[in-house]
């Protein structure tokens, strides 16, 4: 799992049809589910009282040309567990860098 620290952005369309620019936090592949996942936050998101921002997760299905793709909702508790473990490892890695 490589962790680049360059900024990458995606545009998502919310349930109201509004486009939202998001910053990709990281991506990873799960062999258990055979899926890629993307963790992202809204560009310009406000931190809460604990200094945290809301992080979203989706599975990513690449298009045939490999450039674009579709974000799909997370379907199972097992997938959420893997995402949570990955996010915790990112937080640990970030804490070690400080």
Backbone as CSV, one residue per row, in Angstrom:
resi,resn,N_x,N_y,N_z,CA_x,CA_y,CA_z,C_x,C_y,C_z
1,UNK,0.833,-1.179,0.000,0.000,0.000,0.000,0.877,1.241,0.000
2,UNK,0.924,1.914,-1.117,1.675,3.152,-1.179,0.808,4.305,-0.730
3,UNK,1.396,5.212,-0.025,0.654,6.375,0.441,1.312,7.617,-0.131
4,UNK,0.765,8.104,-1.251,1.268,9.355,-1.779,0.613,10.479,-1.000
5,UNK,1.317,11.575,-0.874,0.746,12.706,-0.160,0.422,13.841,-1.116
6,UNK,0.288,13.530,-2.415,-0.151,14.531,-3.363,-1.669,14.623,-3.283
7,UNK,-2.200,15.804,-3.626,-3.644,15.968,-3.556,-4.295,15.407,-4.808
8,UNK,-5.337,14.630,-4.612,-6.143,14.100,-5.706,-7.588,14.447,-5.406
9,UNK,-8.328,14.785,-6.432,-9.715,15.184,-6.240,-10.647,14.346,-7.100
10,UNK,-11.857,14.175,-6.597,-12.931,13.543,-7.351,-14.167,14.417,-7.189
11,UNK,-15.072,14.308,-8.111,-16.350,15.002,-8.001,-17.430,13.954,-7.802
12,UNK,-18.213,14.141,-6.763,-19.333,13.233,-6.517,-20.630,14.013,-6.694
13,UNK,-21.698,13.302,-6.959,-23.023,13.908,-7.049,-23.822,13.388,-5.862
14,UNK,-24.295,14.327,-5.025,-25.031,13.908,-3.832,-26.467,13.520,-4.180
15,UNK,-27.224,13.129,-3.156,-28.588,12.642,-3.383,-29.516,13.714,-3.949
16,UNK,-29.121,14.992,-3.844,-29.925,16.086,-4.393,-29.482,16.489,-5.795
17,UNK,-28.503,15.763,-6.350,-28.020,16.076,-7.688,-26.964,17.166,-7.731
18,UNK,-26.472,17.594,-6.563,-25.443,18.629,-6.501,-24.061,18.005,-6.610
19,UNK,-23.199,18.626,-7.421,-21.822,18.149,-7.521,-21.023,18.669,-6.338
20,UNK,-20.224,17.789,-5.743,-19.372,18.140,-4.610,-17.936,17.760,-4.949
21,UNK,-17.015,18.717,-4.806,-15.607,18.417,-5.008,-15.065,17.798,-3.728
22,UNK,-14.388,16.663,-3.868,-13.865,15.940,-2.712,-12.381,15.690,-2.880
23,UNK,-11.691,15.675,-1.759,-10.273,15.329,-1.740,-10.139,13.856,-1.383
24,UNK,-9.404,13.131,-2.213,-9.154,11.721,-1.941,-8.116,11.631,-0.829
25,UNK,-8.456,10.933,0.231,-7.533,10.743,1.350,-6.614,9.568,1.053
26,UNK,-7.192,8.467,0.611,-6.391,7.292,0.252,-7.284,6.287,-0.458
27,UNK,-6.642,5.341,-1.097,-7.342,4.243,-1.752,-6.656,2.942,-1.356
28,UNK,-7.403,1.853,-1.393,-6.802,0.547,-1.140,-7.644,-0.530,-1.789
29,UNK,-7.044,-1.690,-1.963,-7.709,-2.836,-2.572,-7.863,-3.929,-1.524
30,UNK,-9.036,-4.533,-1.449,-9.280,-5.649,-0.543,-9.367,-6.933,-1.352
31,UNK,-8.417,-7.833,-1.122,-8.472,-9.129,-1.795,-9.664,-9.940,-1.300
32,UNK,-10.031,-9.757,-0.031,-11.158,-10.495,0.544,-12.447,-10.233,-0.239
33,UNK,-12.664,-8.978,-0.636,-13.891,-8.628,-1.347,-13.669,-8.420,-2.839
34,UNK,-12.404,-8.391,-3.274,-12.118,-8.184,-4.683,-12.542,-6.811,-5.171
35,UNK,-12.428,-5.816,-4.280,-12.861,-4.460,-4.607,-11.798,-3.452,-4.210
36,UNK,-11.837,-2.321,-4.905,-11.046,-1.164,-4.506,-11.947,-0.224,-3.723
37,UNK,-11.347,0.479,-2.777,-12.089,1.419,-1.943,-11.397,2.769,-1.973
38,UNK,-12.186,3.816,-1.828,-11.650,5.169,-1.773,-12.202,5.844,-0.521
39,UNK,-11.314,6.518,0.206,-11.680,7.318,1.373,-11.530,8.775,0.962
40,UNK,-12.536,9.593,1.247,-12.492,10.974,0.784,-13.254,11.886,1.742
41,UNK,-12.972,13.192,1.623,-13.680,14.200,2.407,-14.048,15.346,1.477
42,UNK,-15.044,16.114,1.876,-15.453,17.260,1.078,-14.376,18.332,1.143
43,UNK,-14.039,18.927,-0.005,-13.087,20.035,-0.022,-13.716,21.192,0.752
44,UNK,-12.956,21.771,1.672,-13.457,22.879,2.474,-14.298,22.450,3.660
45,UNK,-14.295,21.158,3.983,-15.079,20.665,5.119,-14.572,21.295,6.411
46,UNK,-15.500,21.616,7.283,-15.163,22.206,8.577,-14.802,21.107,9.573
47,UNK,-13.793,21.378,10.390,-13.438,20.439,11.454,-14.472,20.535,12.569
48,UNK,-14.706,19.404,13.241,-15.597,19.438,14.395,-14.821,19.921,15.617
49,UNK,-15.471,19.901,16.780,-14.827,20.418,17.989,-13.581,19.629,18.391
50,UNK,-13.439,18.399,17.875,-12.255,17.590,18.164,-11.181,17.726,17.089
51,UNK,-11.393,18.628,16.124,-10.418,18.815,15.061,-10.488,17.750,13.978
52,UNK,-11.603,17.029,13.918,-11.776,15.954,12.933,-12.663,16.436,11.792
53,UNK,-12.461,15.858,10.608,-13.364,16.112,9.495,-14.112,14.826,9.172
54,UNK,-15.283,14.964,8.564,-16.065,13.787,8.197,-15.415,13.113,6.996
55,UNK,-15.199,11.820,7.109,-14.586,11.032,6.041,-15.634,10.078,5.487
56,UNK,-15.691,10.017,4.173,-16.629,9.135,3.482,-15.857,7.990,2.851
57,UNK,-16.533,6.883,2.627,-15.907,5.722,1.988,-16.873,5.143,0.970
58,UNK,-16.324,4.703,-0.147,-17.106,4.036,-1.186,-16.238,2.975,-1.823
59,UNK,-16.892,1.981,-2.409,-16.124,1.077,-3.255,-16.021,1.741,-4.621
60,UNK,-14.973,1.410,-5.356,-14.687,2.056,-6.634,-14.641,1.001,-7.719
61,UNK,-15.449,1.199,-8.740,-15.472,0.291,-9.883,-14.900,1.059,-11.070
62,UNK,-13.658,0.736,-11.494,-13.051,1.489,-12.592,-13.776,1.250,-13.910
63,UNK,-13.730,2.257,-14.775,-14.304,2.096,-16.105,-13.352,1.257,-16.953
64,UNK,-13.802,0.883,-18.127,-12.975,0.035,-18.985,-11.692,0.720,-19.413
65,UNK,-11.720,2.057,-19.566,-10.502,2.762,-19.969,-9.581,3.032,-18.783
66,UNK,-10.049,2.727,-17.563,-9.220,2.857,-16.374,-9.063,4.270,-15.863
67,UNK,-9.695,5.247,-16.521,-9.521,6.635,-16.102,-10.592,7.086,-15.122
68,UNK,-11.839,6.794,-15.438,-12.943,7.174,-14.569,-13.530,5.909,-13.970
69,UNK,-14.581,6.075,-13.259,-15.246,4.911,-12.702,-16.457,5.326,-11.909
70,UNK,-17.054,4.358,-11.269,-18.257,4.589,-10.471,-17.962,4.332,-9.000
71,UNK,-18.491,5.197,-8.148,-18.441,4.964,-6.708,-19.714,4.242,-6.314
72,UNK,-19.557,3.196,-5.534,-20.693,2.392,-5.092,-20.743,2.420,-3.569
73,UNK,-21.939,2.316,-2.990,-22.032,2.305,-1.523,-21.409,1.043,-0.930
74,UNK,-20.954,1.169,0.307,-20.435,0.022,1.044,-21.634,-0.843,1.419
75,UNK,-21.536,-2.149,1.171,-22.704,-3.010,1.262,-22.818,-3.828,2.543
76,UNK,-21.711,-4.131,3.209,-21.791,-5.042,4.351,-21.023,-4.508,5.556
77,UNK,-21.376,-5.041,6.730,-20.644,-4.704,7.953,-19.190,-5.150,7.850
78,UNK,-18.947,-6.275,7.180,-17.578,-6.776,7.022,-16.728,-5.788,6.226
79,UNK,-17.329,-5.182,5.189,-16.600,-4.167,4.426,-16.302,-2.957,5.301
80,UNK,-17.290,-2.525,6.093,-17.063,-1.386,6.983,-15.944,-1.694,7.979
81,UNK,-15.873,-2.943,8.461,-14.807,-3.326,9.394,-13.436,-3.174,8.741
82,UNK,-13.309,-3.615,7.486,-12.028,-3.495,6.775,-11.671,-2.026,6.576
83,UNK,-12.660,-1.216,6.219,-12.418,0.213,6.012,-11.993,0.866,7.323
84,UNK,-12.663,0.514,8.411,-12.313,1.072,9.715,-10.891,0.679,10.115
85,UNK,-10.515,-0.575,9.898,-9.149,-1.020,10.199,-8.134,-0.237,9.375
86,UNK,-8.428,-0.050,8.083,-7.519,0.695,7.216,-7.396,2.142,7.687
87,UNK,-8.514,2.759,8.027,-8.502,4.138,8.496,-7.720,4.265,9.799
88,UNK,-7.876,3.305,10.699,-7.108,3.314,11.947,-5.617,3.204,11.674
89,UNK,-5.225,2.385,10.686,-3.801,2.264,10.357,-3.277,3.574,9.778
90,UNK,-4.107,4.290,9.023,-3.700,5.601,8.509,-3.502,6.586,9.648
91,UNK,-4.423,6.576,10.612,-4.302,7.471,11.762,-3.042,7.164,12.550
92,UNK,-2.739,5.872,12.749,-1.520,5.485,13.459,-0.288,5.977,12.711
93,UNK,-0.292,5.814,11.396,0.833,6.253,10.571,0.996,7.768,10.659
94,UNK,-0.116,8.498,10.631,-0.084,9.950,10.727,0.458,10.379,12.086
95,UNK,0.000,9.717,13.159,0.469,10.046,14.505,1.969,9.825,14.642
96,UNK,2.502,8.787,13.985,3.934,8.511,14.045,4.745,9.582,13.333
97,UNK,4.160,10.222,12.305,4.866,11.252,11.550,4.954,12.556,12.316
98,UNK,4.037,12.771,13.275,4.033,14.037,14.018,5.119,14.086,15.057
